[in-house]
């Protein structure tokens, strides 16, 4: 049976009421819940740009030897973006990254850096980190998007022949389709003299070569065109063997003209 004091505390004008202490208790519960949620988010953080930058600043020993010297076309900010990307993929593949000294080096003969037209830069290299026995392939493209940080990619090695640390099981948040995007973009910048080349939009593993002059389906000329495109793709550090090649014939051109 409720006492008069209990009734006065719980009821007002016949209606139940909540005392301020109840609000305080509820507020404390909500605050604790928010703290728990924040901790969960932090534990599951996927390494966004702000977090990457802060972690990068806490590891000043992270450096790629001679990067600025070997890639003279890149600015200091572009080099820093490459270092941040390398650190990010190392973080994805290392549970104890904060306890180790990270010194990376560009693998000999793996670097290709070119300024195509004064505005469009491209660089590709393999980065080795002996202290943790990891290697990565790094691409920089000033043409991919406006933001230079987003146009810097660090990937797991694509070619088994490039793997030197056999026990390293690599994962990467950057997608393998980046290589295809690079080929599609930069084929336009090589300035082939007698033809143009591009990826077939309906068969992305096929390169279509479109001669600008008649070559009478000469097999020797066709082979020369294909080899020129292969050399261009290989120079980007992407295996030309990943693609098939088709040289358009006069019949193809006539078909297109008749179906316009």
Secondary structure, DSSP 4 states (H G I P E B T S, - for coil): ---HHHHHHHEETTEE---HHHHHHHHHHHHHHHHHHHHHHHHT----HHHHHHHHHT-TT-EEETHHHH-TTS-HHHHHHHHHHHHHHHHHT-TTGGGS--EEEEPTT--EEEESSSS-EEEEEEEEETTTTEEEEEEEESSS-SSTTTTEEEE--S-GGG---TT-----SS-THHHHHHHHHHGGGS--SSEEEEEETTEEEEEEEEESS--TT-HHHHHHHHHHHHHHHHHTTS-GGGSEEEEPPHHHHHHHHHT-
